[in-house]
Amino acid sequence: MINYERLTIFDKEFKRLFKKYRSLDKDLDILKATLELFPTGQSNNSEIVHHSDNIKIVKTRLFCRYLKGSTLRLTYAYHQIENKICFLEIYYKGDKENEDRERIKDYLKEMAVK
């Protein structure tokens, strides 16, 4: 069983998007069920944007029932040894082109200190 965490800024983004897309809670639960089987995502829907000995940063699509054919993007860190996933970022592809690379760098620096 994978343990899940969220960055505070992820929670803020999630709440903002939840106001528009009310199915987001259930959609995230469906993604979590998939991540239990494939923690680094599935090939067509996910991309590993960083890989180290213990941590893989993955950008994946989050299918939202309210969007009908379009998807949200979600970035998370998979900690292989701890069997933990930390959600880093969630955004609508139409609002933002790519993941926040600075957030990923800051997260990795913070994990290196621990």
PyMOL commands that place a pseudoatom at each C-alpha (Angstrom):
pseudoatom trace, name=CA, resn=MET, resi=1, chain=A, elem=C, hetatm=0, pos=[0.000, 0.000, 0.000]
pseudoatom trace, name=CA, resn=ILE, resi=2, chain=A, elem=C, hetatm=0, pos=[1.336, 3.381, -1.010]
pseudoatom trace, name=CA, resn=ASN, resi=3, chain=A, elem=C, hetatm=0, pos=[1.279, 6.314, 1.408]
pseudoatom trace, name=CA, resn=TYR, resi=4, chain=A, elem=C, hetatm=0, pos=[0.157, 9.642, -0.051]
pseudoatom trace, name=CA, resn=GLU, resi=5, chain=A, elem=C, hetatm=0, pos=[1.188, 13.169, 0.857]
pseudoatom trace, name=CA, resn=ARG, resi=6, chain=A, elem=C, hetatm=0, pos=[0.456, 16.582, -0.649]
pseudoatom trace, name=CA, resn=LEU, resi=7, chain=A, elem=C, hetatm=0, pos=[2.416, 19.784, -0.730]
pseudoatom trace, name=CA, resn=THR, resi=8, chain=A, elem=C, hetatm=0, pos=[0.546, 22.744, 0.746]
pseudoatom trace, name=CA, resn=ILE, resi=9, chain=A, elem=C, hetatm=0, pos=[0.610, 24.528, -2.607]
pseudoatom trace, name=CA, resn=PHE, resi=10, chain=A, elem=C, hetatm=0, pos=[-0.856, 21.403, -4.238]
pseudoatom trace, name=CA, resn=ASP, resi=11, chain=A, elem=C, hetatm=0, pos=[-3.781, 21.595, -1.805]
pseudoatom trace, name=CA, resn=LYS, resi=12, chain=A, elem=C, hetatm=0, pos=[-4.396, 25.225, -2.777]
pseudoatom trace, name=CA, resn=GLU, resi=13, chain=A, elem=C, hetatm=0, pos=[-4.344, 24.379, -6.486]
pseudoatom trace, name=CA, resn=PHE, resi=14, chain=A, elem=C, hetatm=0, pos=[-6.599, 21.374, -5.884]
pseudoatom trace, name=CA, resn=LYS, resi=15, chain=A, elem=C, hetatm=0, pos=[-9.175, 23.441, -3.977]
pseudoatom trace, name=CA, resn=ARG, resi=16, chain=A, elem=C, hetatm=0, pos=[-9.205, 26.112, -6.698]
pseudoatom trace, name=CA, resn=LEU, resi=17, chain=A, elem=C, hetatm=0, pos=[-9.772, 23.492, -9.410]
pseudoatom trace, name=CA, resn=PHE, resi=18, chain=A, elem=C, hetatm=0, pos=[-12.328, 21.616, -7.289]
pseudoatom trace, name=CA, resn=LYS, resi=19, chain=A, elem=C, hetatm=0, pos=[-14.595, 24.667, -7.381]
pseudoatom trace, name=CA, resn=LYS, resi=20, chain=A, elem=C, hetatm=0, pos=[-14.790, 24.266, -11.173]
pseudoatom trace, name=CA, resn=TYR, resi=21, chain=A, elem=C, hetatm=0, pos=[-14.556, 20.484, -11.448]
pseudoatom trace, name=CA, resn=ARG, resi=22, chain=A, elem=C, hetatm=0, pos=[-16.616, 18.889, -8.685]
pseudoatom trace, name=CA, resn=SER, resi=23, chain=A, elem=C, hetatm=0, pos=[-15.660, 15.320, -9.620]
pseudoatom trace, name=CA, resn=LEU, resi=24, chain=A, elem=C, hetatm=0, pos=[-11.999, 15.990, -8.811]
pseudoatom trace, name=CA, resn=ASP, resi=25, chain=A, elem=C, hetatm=0, pos=[-11.999, 14.113, -5.471]
pseudoatom trace, name=CA, resn=LYS, resi=26, chain=A, elem=C, hetatm=0, pos=[-13.305, 10.946, -7.085]
pseudoatom trace, name=CA, resn=ASP, resi=27, chain=A, elem=C, hetatm=0, pos=[-11.081, 11.399, -10.128]
pseudoatom trace, name=CA, resn=LEU, resi=28, chain=A, elem=C, hetatm=0, pos=[-8.028, 11.594, -7.856]
pseudoatom trace, name=CA, resn=ASP, resi=29, chain=A, elem=C, hetatm=0, pos=[-9.166, 8.427, -6.048]
pseudoatom trace, name=CA, resn=ILE, resi=30, chain=A, elem=C, hetatm=0, pos=[-9.293, 6.633, -9.402]
pseudoatom trace, name=CA, resn=LEU, resi=31, chain=A, elem=C, hetatm=0, pos=[-5.767, 7.821, -10.164]
pseudoatom trace, name=CA, resn=LYS, resi=32, chain=A, elem=C, hetatm=0, pos=[-4.581, 6.594, -6.755]
pseudoatom trace, name=CA, resn=ALA, resi=33, chain=A, elem=C, hetatm=0, pos=[-6.000, 3.138, -7.499]
pseudoatom trace, name=CA, resn=THR, resi=34, chain=A, elem=C, hetatm=0, pos=[-4.031, 3.109, -10.749]
pseudoatom trace, name=CA, resn=LEU, resi=35, chain=A, elem=C, hetatm=0, pos=[-0.877, 4.278, -8.981]
pseudoatom trace, name=CA, resn=GLU, resi=36, chain=A, elem=C, hetatm=0, pos=[-1.156, 1.340, -6.583]
pseudoatom trace, name=CA, resn=LEU, resi=37, chain=A, elem=C, hetatm=0, pos=[-0.568, -0.911, -9.608]
pseudoatom trace, name=CA, resn=PHE, resi=38, chain=A, elem=C, hetatm=0, pos=[1.704, 1.382, -11.630]
pseudoatom trace, name=CA, resn=PRO, resi=39, chain=A, elem=C, hetatm=0, pos=[3.460, 3.853, -9.286]
pseudoatom trace, name=CA, resn=THR, resi=40, chain=A, elem=C, hetatm=0, pos=[5.441, 5.442, -12.110]
pseudoatom trace, name=CA, resn=GLY, resi=41, chain=A, elem=C, hetatm=0, pos=[2.336, 5.740, -14.260]
pseudoatom trace, name=CA, resn=GLN, resi=42, chain=A, elem=C, hetatm=0, pos=[1.237, 4.132, -17.473]
pseudoatom trace, name=CA, resn=SER, resi=43, chain=A, elem=C, hetatm=0, pos=[3.274, 4.686, -20.614]
pseudoatom trace, name=CA, resn=ASN, resi=44, chain=A, elem=C, hetatm=0, pos=[0.880, 6.728, -22.767]
pseudoatom trace, name=CA, resn=ASN, resi=45, chain=A, elem=C, hetatm=0, pos=[-0.411, 8.916, -19.954]
pseudoatom trace, name=CA, resn=SER, resi=46, chain=A, elem=C, hetatm=0, pos=[2.733, 9.522, -17.903]
pseudoatom trace, name=CA, resn=GLU, resi=47, chain=A, elem=C, hetatm=0, pos=[6.245, 10.811, -18.317]
pseudoatom trace, name=CA, resn=ILE, resi=48, chain=A, elem=C, hetatm=0, pos=[9.141, 10.544, -15.877]
pseudoatom trace, name=CA, resn=VAL, resi=49, chain=A, elem=C, hetatm=0, pos=[10.656, 14.039, -15.781]
pseudoatom trace, name=CA, resn=HIS, resi=50, chain=A, elem=C, hetatm=0, pos=[13.334, 13.275, -13.153]
pseudoatom trace, name=CA, resn=HIS, resi=51, chain=A, elem=C, hetatm=0, pos=[14.957, 10.029, -12.048]
pseudoatom trace, name=CA, resn=SER, resi=52, chain=A, elem=C, hetatm=0, pos=[17.349, 9.452, -9.168]
pseudoatom trace, name=CA, resn=ASP, resi=53, chain=A, elem=C, hetatm=0, pos=[18.204, 6.440, -6.998]
pseudoatom trace, name=CA, resn=ASN, resi=54, chain=A, elem=C, hetatm=0, pos=[15.162, 6.752, -4.767]
pseudoatom trace, name=CA, resn=ILE, resi=55, chain=A, elem=C, hetatm=0, pos=[12.885, 9.441, -6.250]
pseudoatom trace, name=CA, resn=LYS, resi=56, chain=A, elem=C, hetatm=0, pos=[11.123, 9.583, -9.581]
pseudoatom trace, name=CA, resn=ILE, resi=57, chain=A, elem=C, hetatm=0, pos=[9.220, 12.729, -10.529]
pseudoatom trace, name=CA, resn=VAL, resi=58, chain=A, elem=C, hetatm=0, pos=[6.312, 11.838, -12.791]
pseudoatom trace, name=CA, resn=LYS, resi=59, chain=A, elem=C, hetatm=0, pos=[3.982, 14.040, -14.808]
pseudoatom trace, name=CA, resn=THR, resi=60, chain=A, elem=C, hetatm=0, pos=[0.709, 12.327, -15.621]
pseudoatom trace, name=CA, resn=ARG, resi=61, chain=A, elem=C, hetatm=0, pos=[-2.724, 13.045, -16.986]
pseudoatom trace, name=CA, resn=LEU, resi=62, chain=A, elem=C, hetatm=0, pos=[-5.607, 13.181, -14.551]
pseudoatom trace, name=CA, resn=PHE, resi=63, chain=A, elem=C, hetatm=0, pos=[-8.845, 12.388, -16.313]
pseudoatom trace, name=CA, resn=CYS, resi=64, chain=A, elem=C, hetatm=0, pos=[-11.655, 14.564, -15.010]
pseudoatom trace, name=CA, resn=ARG, resi=65, chain=A, elem=C, hetatm=0, pos=[-15.280, 13.704, -15.734]
pseudoatom trace, name=CA, resn=TYR, resi=66, chain=A, elem=C, hetatm=0, pos=[-16.219, 17.388, -15.859]
pseudoatom trace, name=CA, resn=LEU, resi=67, chain=A, elem=C, hetatm=0, pos=[-13.768, 18.125, -18.664]
pseudoatom trace, name=CA, resn=LYS, resi=68, chain=A, elem=C, hetatm=0, pos=[-15.197, 15.616, -21.187]
pseudoatom trace, name=CA, resn=GLY, resi=69, chain=A, elem=C, hetatm=0, pos=[-12.283, 14.688, -23.392]
pseudoatom trace, name=CA, resn=SER, resi=70, chain=A, elem=C, hetatm=0, pos=[-9.685, 17.013, -21.911]
pseudoatom trace, name=CA, resn=THR, resi=71, chain=A, elem=C, hetatm=0, pos=[-7.432, 16.290, -18.953]
pseudoatom trace, name=CA, resn=LEU, resi=72, chain=A, elem=C, hetatm=0, pos=[-5.664, 17.933, -16.069]
pseudoatom trace, name=CA, resn=ARG, resi=73, chain=A, elem=C, hetatm=0, pos=[-1.960, 17.458, -15.453]
pseudoatom trace, name=CA, resn=LEU, resi=74, chain=A, elem=C, hetatm=0, pos=[-0.598, 16.214, -12.158]
pseudoatom trace, name=CA, resn=THR, resi=75, chain=A, elem=C, hetatm=0, pos=[3.038, 16.042, -11.070]
pseudoatom trace, name=CA, resn=TYR, resi=76, chain=A, elem=C, hetatm=0, pos=[4.096, 13.785, -8.218]
pseudoatom trace, name=CA, resn=ALA, resi=77, chain=A, elem=C, hetatm=0, pos=[7.199, 12.347, -6.581]
pseudoatom trace, name=CA, resn=TYR, resi=78, chain=A, elem=C, hetatm=0, pos=[7.384, 8.588, -6.156]
pseudoatom trace, name=CA, resn=HIS, resi=79, chain=A, elem=C, hetatm=0, pos=[9.728, 7.552, -3.348]
pseudoatom trace, name=CA, resn=GLN, resi=80, chain=A, elem=C, hetatm=0, pos=[10.591, 3.953, -4.164]
pseudoatom trace, name=CA, resn=ILE, resi=81, chain=A, elem=C, hetatm=0, pos=[12.211, 2.912, -0.890]
pseudoatom trace, name=CA, resn=GLU, resi=82, chain=A, elem=C, hetatm=0, pos=[9.504, 4.438, 1.341]
pseudoatom trace, name=CA, resn=ASN, resi=83, chain=A, elem=C, hetatm=0, pos=[6.733, 3.417, -1.085]
pseudoatom trace, name=CA, resn=LYS, resi=84, chain=A, elem=C, hetatm=0, pos=[5.333, 6.934, -0.873]
pseudoatom trace, name=CA, resn=ILE, resi=85, chain=A, elem=C, hetatm=0, pos=[3.857, 9.393, -3.351]
pseudoatom trace, name=CA, resn=CYS, resi=86, chain=A, elem=C, hetatm=0, pos=[3.855, 13.134, -2.758]
pseudoatom trace, name=CA, resn=PHE, resi=87, chain=A, elem=C, hetatm=0, pos=[1.588, 15.189, -5.015]
pseudoatom trace, name=CA, resn=LEU, resi=88, chain=A, elem=C, hetatm=0, pos=[3.477, 18.289, -6.125]
pseudoatom trace, name=CA, resn=GLU, resi=89, chain=A, elem=C, hetatm=0, pos=[1.332, 20.114, -8.660]
pseudoatom trace, name=CA, resn=ILE, resi=90, chain=A, elem=C, hetatm=0, pos=[-2.008, 20.008, -10.445]
pseudoatom trace, name=CA, resn=TYR, resi=91, chain=A, elem=C, hetatm=0, pos=[-3.037, 22.248, -13.330]
pseudoatom trace, name=CA, resn=TYR, resi=92, chain=A, elem=C, hetatm=0, pos=[-5.272, 22.513, -16.359]
pseudoatom trace, name=CA, resn=LYS, resi=93, chain=A, elem=C, hetatm=0, pos=[-3.289, 22.129, -19.575]
pseudoatom trace, name=CA, resn=GLY, resi=94, chain=A, elem=C, hetatm=0, pos=[-5.142, 25.065, -21.157]
pseudoatom trace, name=CA, resn=ASP, resi=95, chain=A, elem=C, hetatm=0, pos=[-3.990, 27.408, -18.366]
pseudoatom trace, name=CA, resn=LYS, resi=96, chain=A, elem=C, hetatm=0, pos=[-0.368, 26.341, -18.173]
pseudoatom trace, name=CA, resn=GLU, resi=97, chain=A, elem=C, hetatm=0, pos=[1.879, 24.705, -20.752]
pseudoatom trace, name=CA, resn=ASN, resi=98, chain=A, elem=C, hetatm=0, pos=[4.357, 22.777, -18.575]
pseudoatom trace, name=CA, resn=GLU, resi=99, chain=A, elem=C, hetatm=0, pos=[5.024, 21.641, -15.031]
pseudoatom trace, name=CA, resn=ASP, resi=100, chain=A, elem=C, hetatm=0, pos=[6.735, 24.003, -12.578]
pseudoatom trace, name=CA, resn=ARG, resi=101, chain=A, elem=C, hetatm=0, pos=[10.390, 22.955, -12.861]
pseudoatom trace, name=CA, resn=GLU, resi=102, chain=A, elem=C, hetatm=0, pos=[11.400, 25.285, -10.015]
pseudoatom trace, name=CA, resn=ARG, resi=103, chain=A, elem=C, hetatm=0, pos=[8.950, 23.566, -7.667]
pseudoatom trace, name=CA, resn=ILE, resi=104, chain=A, elem=C, hetatm=0, pos=[10.434, 20.214, -8.616]
pseudoatom trace, name=CA, resn=LYS, resi=105, chain=A, elem=C, hetatm=0, pos=[13.998, 21.484, -8.018]
pseudoatom trace, name=CA, resn=ASP, resi=106, chain=A, elem=C, hetatm=0, pos=[13.007, 22.937, -4.632]
pseudoatom trace, name=CA, resn=TYR, resi=107, chain=A, elem=C, hetatm=0, pos=[11.324, 19.677, -3.638]
pseudoatom trace, name=CA, resn=LEU, resi=108, chain=A, elem=C, hetatm=0, pos=[14.376, 17.624, -4.605]
pseudoatom trace, name=CA, resn=LYS, resi=109, chain=A, elem=C, hetatm=0, pos=[16.688, 19.979, -2.680]
pseudoatom trace, name=CA, resn=GLU, resi=110, chain=A, elem=C, hetatm=0, pos=[14.448, 19.634, 0.386]
pseudoatom trace, name=CA, resn=MET, resi=111, chain=A, elem=C, hetatm=0, pos=[14.516, 15.841, 0.094]
pseudoatom trace, name=CA, resn=ALA, resi=112, chain=A, elem=C, hetatm=0, pos=[18.317, 15.852, -0.254]
pseudoatom trace, name=CA, resn=VAL, resi=113, chain=A, elem=C, hetatm=0, pos=[18.589, 17.644, 3.107]
pseudoatom trace, name=CA, resn=LYS, resi=114, chain=A, elem=C, hetatm=0, pos=[16.445, 15.051, 4.902]
for i in range(1, 114): cmd.bond("trace and resi %d" % i, "trace and resi %d" % (i + 1))
show_as sticks, trace
zoom trace
